Amino acid sequence: PCADYLDNGNNKMAIQQADKLLKKHKDLHCAKVLKAIGLQRTGKQDEAYALAQEVAALEPTDDNSLQALTILYREMHRPELVTKLYEAAVKKVPNSEEYHSHLFMAYARVGEYKKMQQAGMALYKIVPKNPYYFWSVMSLIMQSISAQDENLSKTMFLPLAERMVEKMVKEDKIEAEAEVELYYMILERLEKYKEALDVVRGKLGEKLTSELQSRENKCMAMYKKLRRWPECNALSRRLLLRNSDDWQFYITYFDSVFQLIDESWTPPAEEEHSLEGEVHCSVEQAVEFVEERITEESKSSRPLRGPYLAKLELIRRLRHRGCNDEYKLGDPEELMFQYFKKFGDKPCCFTDLKVFVDLLPSSQYSKFIEQLLAVIPLSAAPGSEVALPGDIKALQQHLCVVQLSRLLGLYHAMDKKEKLTVVRELMVRYRHGLEFGKSCLKTELQFSDYYCLLAVHLLLDLWLEGEEAAVWQCLTLLEEGLAHSPSNAQFKLLLIRIYCRLGAFEPVAELYSSLDAKHIQHDTIGYLLTRYAESLGHYAAASQSCNFALRFFHSNQKDTSEYIIQAYKYGAFEKIPEFIAFRNRLNSSLHFAQVRTERMLLDLLLEANISTSLEESIKSMSLSPEEDDIPWKDLRDNRDLTVLFSWDPKDRDISEEHRKLSLEEETTWLRIRSLTLRLVSGLPALSHPIQPRNSERTAENGVSSRIDTIRSLLQQLEAAVDSGKKFLDQKIQYPVLGPPPTRMAGFFSSGSCQCQTSLFYLVSDIYELDTNGLEDSAEIQERIGNSLKSLVERLTDLFNKCKGDLIEVRDGTLKTHPNLLENLVFFVETISIALWVSSYCDSVLRPFKSNLQKKKKKKKESSVAMPPVFTHFLDYVTELQTLTSNVIDHIKGLEMILTALKLEELSLKDTLLLQEEKKFTKTVQGKVQSSYHHSVQEIGELLKKRLDTIKKLKI
């Protein structure tokens, strides 16, 4: 019953049941462990651990106890304890196949490859089954992959693995496909391509059957490595004769033809051309081959795209090489037109042709589009100016043409009036197209969704050209689109980006959760959420979005071990290095590092010196200023920057250069944030009492080294800020749907950066005062006084940059000012750092003051002169309090303005809006207003809590 209670999540009952059992049978191991699991799940980790260790010390060998302990250790995230458990069990029961294999898997969980190799061999000795032998071989390969020294892996681990497999080959003991795969993998890693090829082509290769064309693909890979182009060509040619729609082999076929031409290869007169048969080594043969494939295709029962696209690909390559033979294949414009006639009603037609549009001369673009439009059956309804398609086929064809028009830049060349006319037309087409999708399920997309998206893209162009009303129309159309097609991810992603650009985060959280991002997507598109949540003042949502991401990254560690174990069990050896590479890629993810850092800064911002002391907060995060856990050299940018569809021409689209610059910007900003976090985490360690004037003692206490850490981090911060400023001087503009810029520009322009750096310099001065005492430190005191004065001025400047209306109505249009919101958020953060530094000052000055008062009592003098630093500090605290109160009042004012803003009364200038659209416009503006209101409230609440902390700072 105890185990049943645990399965049903009734942990308290499970503990009671276990206690009852233990009263009757004091030494029942299993009951103790089940009780420990119950304790672990009710949050009593220490008791659970003690109980588990008590059982583990007895080295149990019964299956139930071992399994239960394994479950417990896994929940404790202590897989290394499982290995100790089974090591003991195997010693006691040396011939148990089950325990040996559990031990092997336990090593696999912690990545102990050397021990895995030994455990595999031990298993094979007890039970000579092939899989166990090959577990051991695979563990050697893993040692070679994880070895830091590449030489060692090539001279020791891999040759040893190769010899182990050769032994089995000689004894004719190879049974399964996985074993051949493993042999191939070893030879490939040893760069013995010739031998690998012989294995695949030989008797062993016959076992490679689970994947389609597995042998051919492996042969092809080896031919390429060996640069045996005749074989590459003959094999791809043969495979294309078998299936003329397999694109990868067209690519190899063309690559090899041109390699052979460049090498002036000629076929031998007498014997076979190559191991794989006939070889083509001239442009004429290639042209003829492609033409034959098209002729064959016309006889096929279903239309194949491969041969037609291969023709265009060959033209592109010939043109690229400057050959004059392309005319033999025909005119690209005519070929694309024919392709459209054949495949235009398929959604893939646009993506197929997109690759080849640069074969068209730009002067022909309009003519080409008109030519395509001419073959689509459209008819104008009476009273309508727009000719509409009569069925889904015609709709798809027309959509393809509209997408091509955008790609060829025809829409970009229009003026404002023309663009608005096109938007109207696209929306008429969109609404008409909904007729065809009436029977669609909620989870299916409407056939005409792309019309709506393209209309929004045109409006975005107008917005960027300074047309403020266009952005509201974008949101209106997207919300309307989403109402008809609630599963369309593109609508949601675009809404997320635009709401964030306008500074409204509230609707975004809901949109993102409805995307239902799975697994790896938390890393690839998570940035859309985490970039804006905190910077727009939605602290609670920011916490939540960081948690989502971190939960995924932390579980990745555990999950990957399970995948690896499954791969061993089922002999999918070639997947194991892939899983490990995947895990490493996630561990060094840029987004993971950003979320970790921002999450800790956010927690400090919301809690430190409010609900817990700064010192406790830092301790609970196990932060230390000396440690930097970010793998700077290996950071991987896993963001998917093309997740939003774009039909822009190449020169307007996101380029490789944009990616590089964005990564550089993100890394610099991460460095600034990470150093800020480490500087804050060094504060509590400084305020432990030290004896002034006794430098030897301070060195022993390790405190002087602490201030050195702070000073070195400060230098690094200055360097990071410098490189950030240099980066921003380039004035880079990313495409509107490209990577969102970081918060760095606002950090500098608001003056937040200067405030924070000078606060950390102040720490260094206060520390100096602490070590030198008050007597002859007039100069330091004056320096501190000046710092405090200029700090208040800087903070006041920062506050001035937060003033202004967040949402204003201009000529009947709304305009939002998200930068003011971002500045407010920076202000709150900077005030918080100012308070943490002030409480350090406070902890230094308090003891000095009480000593002075004692002296005063002793000497019975009425006027022991108070050193100036006290008045400086008191003035500073008073001014901080006044400033914070002013900001809180300002925020209250903002709240009142936002509440009073009557959006209904906005006469929407564009009277072209239909009734239907007006409804959505209201919704959109309401969402933005409510989001700003929410932001201002959260910021105000946090500042009030900070104000309470300031009031306690009276030395």
SULUR-V238433 format. One line per field, one symbol per residue. ss: DSSP state (A for helix, B for strand, O for the rest). A space follows every 50 residues. Layout:
ss = ???
This chain:
ss = OAAAAAAOOOAAAAAAAAAAAAAAOOOOAAAAAAAAAAAAAOOOAAAAAA AAAAAAAOOOOOAAAAAAAAAAAAAOOOAAAAAAAAAAAAAAOOOOAAAA AAAAAAAAAAOOAAAAAAAAAAAAAAOOOAAAAAAAAAAAAAAAAAOOOA AAAAAAAAAAAAAAAAAAAAOOOOOOAAAAAAAAAAAAAOOOAAAAAAAA AOOAAAAOOOOOOAAAAAAAAAAAAOOOAAAAAAAAAAAAAAOOOOAAAA AAAAAAAAAAAAOOOOOOOOOOOOOOOOOOOOAAAAAAAAAAAAAAAAAO OOOOOAAAAAAAAAAAAAAAAOOOOAAAAOOAAAAAAAAAAAAOOOOAAA AAAAOOAAAOOAAAAAAAAAAAAAOOOBBBOOOOOOBBBOOAAAAAAAAA AAAAAAAOOOOOOOOAAAAAAAAAAAAAAAAAAAAAAOOOOOOOOOOOAA AAAAAAAAAAAAAAOOOAAAAAAAAAAAAAAAAAOOOOAAAAAAAAAAAA AAOOOAAAAAAAAAAOOOOOAAAAOOAAAAOOOOOOOOAAAAAAAAAAAA AAAAAAAAAAAAAAAAAAAAOOAAAAAAAAAAAAAAAOBAAAAAAAAAAA AAAAAAABOOOBOAAAAAAAOOOOOOOOOOOAAAOBOOOOOOOOOOOOOA AAOOOAAAAAAAAAAAAAAAAAAAAAAAAAAOAAAAOOOOOOOOAAAAAA AOAAAAAAAAAAAAAAAAAAAAAAAAAAAOOOOOOOOOOOOOOAAAAAAO OAAAAAAAAAAAAAAAAAAAAAOOOOOAAAAAAAAAAAAAAAAAAAAAAA OOOOOOBBBBOOBBBBOAAAAAAAAAAAAAAAAAAAAAAAAAAAAAAAAA AAAAAAAAAOOOOOOOOAAAAAAAAAAAAAAAAAAAAAAAAAAAAAAAAA OOAAAOOOOOOOOOAAAAAAAAAAAAAAAAAAAAAAAAAAAAAAAAAAAA AOOOO
